[in-house]
Amino acid sequence: MPLSVSSPVDDSCLAAPVPALAAVLSRPENFELHEQPAPVIKSSQVLLRLEGCGICASSLPLWQGRPWFQYPLPAGVPGHEGWGEIVEIGRDLRLLRSDLHCGQKVACLNNHAFAGYTVATASDVVPLPESLHGLPFPGEAIGCAMNIFRRSDIRKNQYVGIIGAGFLGLLLVQLAVHTGARVLVLTRRKSARELAGHYGAEATFDTEDWWGNSRKVLEMTGGRGCDRVVEATGMQFALDIATEIIAEYGRLVIAGYHQDGLRQIDMQKWNWRAIDVINAHERDPRRSMQGIAEGITAAEEGRIRYGELLTHRFDLDRLSLGFRMMIDRPDGFIKGWVTL
């Protein structure tokens, strides 16, 4: 489905960029705001005036601090779910990419997006259709969900177990239900289980009694288990659940970001059940950009309702509060984002 974008405007009609603010992580759990002049771009780059950026749980260790990190970090780091507007296009790029123009709204793949401005290459921006103008769009996070869904190979009438119902897990619930799968969700918080049910999950279970509820999943599937299991927490207990509920010849998809130590798995059960194990994390920027583009299409077609999951907005000077809330995860919190 082609993306609709605004009509091009002449670059010369736009005012010169003015200074903005950028967040600098000066030490663990402490962001400082610095004035940021508009960066000078190369002839092959674009300058973006960012409008917002999602706050990602994968950045928590960097915010909390680890002995191997060095502070202060560069301005805007670790924001990587940004969107905004093109305000300047490099001379060479202007000749090569007539589809890009000043004033165009885009999502970007960039690690310096907790800032008013960032610089990107043409390959790292995706135009946003007019239907998404003025709306928050954490493209990188949405793109992750789309890439995970594609690699999960979820099909109609399959039993699909999703462990963890945060932003990522709930997008996967929507996508799987739309495909016609029978979705079973295991997650800690009651509000997340209610949302999963609202999006069409056939049954939801808490993870406090994960062993007992794993037995219930097996009962619901006639003892066979789930054809697909997506682990979306990055925690040891979720791998334990996944091992118990995966069917023979099933596909176990690791979507959670495991970053707090080594993991143990019951390899005998994995061997015995002849399962496929997929690490659904991407490192090729081209695949990440593909996911963002597919996420835009899914949003336009109504296959995902991501806006309902952006539950908490923060000003840039309250960015640390957004990180703290990811740790506490009060009932009703799904995902935070910062306005720029």
C-alpha positions in Angstrom: 0.0 0.0 0.0 1.7 3.3 -1.1 2.3 5.9 1.6 0.6 9.3 1.0 2.9 12.3 1.8 2.5 16.0 1.6 3.3 17.9 -1.6 6.9 19.2 -1.8 7.7 22.7 -0.8 10.7 24.9 -1.8 13.5 24.6 0.7 14.1 28.3 0.7 10.7 29.1 2.2 11.6 27.6 5.5 13.1 29.7 8.3 16.6 29.0 9.5 16.6 26.5 12.4 16.9 28.0 15.9 18.5 26.5 19.0 16.6 23.9 20.9 17.1 21.8 24.0 18.8 18.4 24.2 18.9 15.9 27.1 22.4 14.8 28.3 22.7 11.8 30.6 25.5 13.3 32.7 25.6 10.5 35.3 23.3 7.5 36.2 19.7 8.6 36.7 20.4 12.2 35.9 19.5 14.0 32.7 20.6 17.6 32.2 19.1 19.9 29.6 21.6 21.7 27.3 21.0 24.3 24.6 21.6 22.7 21.3 22.4 24.8 18.2 21.1 23.3 15.0 23.7 20.8 13.8 25.5 21.5 10.5 24.7 18.7 8.0 26.8 17.2 5.2 25.6 17.4 1.7 24.3 13.8 1.9 22.3 14.3 5.1 19.0 15.7 6.4 18.4 17.8 9.5 15.3 16.8 11.5 13.4 18.9 14.0 12.2 16.2 16.4 8.7 16.3 17.8 8.9 13.4 20.1 10.6 10.1 21.1 9.5 6.9 22.8 11.2 5.8 26.0 12.4 2.2 25.6 13.0 -0.3 28.4 16.2 -1.5 26.6 17.8 1.8 27.7 17.2 1.2 31.4 20.7 -0.2 32.2 22.3 2.8 30.5 20.1 5.2 32.6 20.6 3.2 35.8 24.4 2.9 35.3 26.8 0.0 35.0 30.5 0.0 35.7 31.4 -0.3 32.1 29.5 2.8 30.9 31.2 6.2 30.7 29.4 9.5 31.3 28.4 12.0 30.2 26.8 10.5 27.1 26.4 12.4 23.8 23.5 14.7 23.6 20.2 13.0 22.9 21.5 9.5 23.7 19.9 6.9 24.3 16.7 8.1 22.5 16.1 5.9 19.5 12.4 6.1 18.8 12.1 9.6 17.3 9.8 11.3 14.8 9.7 14.8 13.5 10.0 17.1 10.5 12.7 17.6 7.9 14.0 21.2 8.1 17.1 21.0 5.9 18.3 18.8 3.1 21.9 18.4 2.0 22.7 19.7 -1.5 23.7 16.4 -3.0 20.8 14.5 -1.4 18.3 17.1 -2.8 19.4 16.1 -6.3 19.3 12.4 -5.6 16.0 12.1 -3.6 13.3 14.2 -5.0 10.8 12.4 -2.8 12.3 14.1 0.3 11.5 17.7 1.0 11.5 20.3 3.8 8.4 20.2 6.0 8.0 16.5 5.5 7.0 14.5 8.6 9.1 11.4 9.1 10.0 8.6 11.6 13.7 8.0 12.0 16.3 5.4 13.0 18.6 7.4 15.2 20.2 7.0 18.6 20.3 10.8 19.5 16.6 11.5 19.6 16.1 12.9 23.1 16.9 16.3 21.6 15.3 19.1 19.5 17.5 18.2 16.5 19.2 15.2 15.0 21.0 14.5 11.8 20.1 11.4 9.6 20.9 9.9 6.3 18.1 9.4 3.7 18.2 5.7 4.4 17.3 6.3 8.0 14.0 8.2 7.6 10.6 7.0 6.6 8.0 9.5 5.4 4.8 9.6 7.5 1.4 9.7 5.8 -0.9 12.6 6.5 -3.1 10.4 8.6 -0.3 10.3 11.2 0.7 13.9 11.1 0.5 15.5 14.6 0.4 12.1 16.3 3.2 10.5 18.2 4.8 7.7 16.2 7.7 5.8 17.9 8.7 4.1 14.7 11.6 2.0 15.9 9.5 0.4 18.6 6.6 -0.3 16.2 9.0 -1.6 13.6 10.4 -4.1 16.2 6.9 -5.5 16.6 6.4 -5.8 12.9 9.7 -7.6 12.4 9.1 -10.0 15.3 5.6 -10.7 13.9 7.0 -11.5 10.5 9.7 -13.9 11.9 7.1 -15.6 14.2 5.2 -16.9 11.1 1.9 -16.8 12.9 -1.0 -18.3 11.0 -4.7 -18.6 11.2 -6.1 -21.0 13.9 -2.7 -21.6 15.5 -2.4 -21.4 19.3 -0.1 -18.5 20.0 1.3 -17.9 23.5 2.5 -14.4 24.2 4.4 -13.9 27.5 4.5 -10.3 28.5 2.0 -7.6 27.6 3.8 -4.3 27.5 3.8 -2.2 24.4 5.5 -4.8 22.3 3.5 -7.7 23.5 0.2 -5.9 23.1 1.0 -5.0 19.5 1.8 -8.6 18.8 -1.6 -9.6 20.4 -3.3 -7.3 17.9 -1.4 -8.6 14.9 -1.9 -12.2 15.8 -5.6 -11.8 16.5 -6.0 -10.0 13.1 -4.4 -13.0 11.5 -7.0 -15.3 13.0 -4.7 -17.0 15.6 -6.0 -18.1 19.0 -4.0 -16.0 21.4 -3.2 -16.8 25.0 -1.4 -14.2 27.1 0.5 -14.5 30.3 1.5 -11.3 32.0 1.9 -9.9 35.5 -0.4 -6.9 35.6 -4.2 -7.0 35.7 -4.6 -3.9 33.5 -2.4 -5.4 30.8 -4.4 -8.7 30.9 -7.6 -6.7 30.5 -6.1 -4.8 27.4 -5.0 -8.1 25.9 -8.6 -9.4 26.3 -9.9 -6.2 24.8 -7.7 -6.8 21.7 -9.1 -10.3 21.3 -6.9 -12.6 23.3 -8.8 -15.9 23.9 -7.6 -16.2 27.5 -5.2 -14.4 29.8 -3.2 -15.6 32.8 -1.1 -14.0 35.5 2.6 -15.0 35.9 2.7 -15.1 39.7 1.7 -18.8 39.6 3.4 -19.3 36.3 3.7 -23.1 36.7 0.0 -23.6 37.5 -1.0 -21.3 34.7 1.3 -23.1 32.3 -0.7 -26.2 33.1 -3.9 -24.3 32.2 -2.5 -23.3 28.8 -1.7 -27.0 28.1 -5.3 -27.9 29.1 -6.7 -25.3 26.7 -4.6 -26.6 23.9 -5.6 -30.3 24.5 -2.2 -31.0 26.0 -0.4 -30.2 22.9 0.9 -26.7 23.7 1.2 -23.6 21.6 2.3 -23.6 18.0 4.0 -20.3 18.5 5.3 -18.8 21.7 6.7 -15.3 21.9 8.7 -14.3 24.9 8.5 -10.6 25.2 9.8 -9.8 28.7 13.6 -10.4 28.7 13.3 -12.3 32.0 14.3 -15.8 33.0 10.9 -16.8 34.2 9.4 -16.1 30.8 11.8 -18.5 29.2 10.7 -21.1 31.8 7.1 -20.6 30.9 7.8 -20.7 27.2 9.6 -24.0 27.6 6.6 -25.5 29.3 3.9 -24.3 26.9 5.6 -24.8 23.5 4.3 -27.6 21.3 6.3 -30.2 19.5 7.7 -28.7 16.3 6.6 -25.3 17.6 8.4 -22.0 17.1 9.7 -20.2 20.2 10.5 -16.6 19.5 12.8 -14.6 21.7 11.5 -11.0 21.5 12.5 -9.8 25.0 15.8 -8.0 25.4 17.9 -10.1 27.8 20.5 -7.8 29.3 20.9 -8.5 33.1 23.0 -11.7 33.1 23.2 -15.2 31.8 20.1 -17.4 31.2 19.4 -21.1 31.9 17.1 -23.2 29.7 16.0 -26.8 29.8 17.8 -27.9 26.7 16.5 -31.5 27.1 12.9 -30.3 26.6 13.9 -28.1 23.7 15.7 -31.1 22.1 12.8 -33.5 22.9 10.2 -31.2 21.4 12.2 -30.5 18.2 11.3 -26.8 18.4 12.7 -24.0 16.3 14.1 -21.1 18.4 14.2 -17.6 16.7 16.1 -14.7 18.1 13.9 -12.0 16.7 16.2 -9.0 17.2 17.5 -7.2 14.2 20.9 -5.7 13.6 20.6 -4.8 9.9 19.3 -1.2 9.7 17.6 -2.0 6.4 15.4 -4.6 8.2 14.6 -2.1 11.0 13.5 0.4 8.3 11.4 -2.2 6.7 9.7 -2.8 10.0 8.9 0.9 10.4 7.4 1.1 6.9 5.3 -2.0 7.6 4.2 -0.5 10.9 3.0 2.7 9.1 0.9 0.5 6.8 -0.5 -1.6 9.6 -1.5 1.6 11.5 -3.2 3.0 8.4 -5.0 -0.2 7.8 -6.1 -0.5 11.5 -4.3 -3.8 12.1 -2.5 -2.1 15.1 -3.9 0.6 17.4 -0.6 1.7 18.9 -1.8 5.1 20.1 -3.9 3.6 22.9 -0.7 2.1 24.3 1.2 5.4 24.6 -0.2 5.9 28.0 2.2 8.5 29.6 3.7 11.7 28.0 6.6 13.5 29.6 8.2 16.9 29.0 12.0 16.7 28.3 12.8 18.0 31.7 10.9 15.1 33.3 12.6 12.4 31.2 14.0 10.6 34.2 10.5 10.3 35.6 9.6 8.3 32.5 12.5 5.9 33.1 11.5 5.5 36.8 8.0 4.7 35.8 9.3 1.9 33.5 10.8 0.3 36.6 7.8 0.7 38.8 5.2 0.0 36.1 2.1 1.2 37.9 -1.2 -0.3 36.8 -2.3 1.4 33.6 1.2 2.2 32.4 2.2 0.7 29.1 4.6 3.0 27.3 6.0 6.5 27.9 7.2 9.1 25.4 8.8 12.5 25.6 7.5 15.6 23.7 10.2 17.8 22.2 
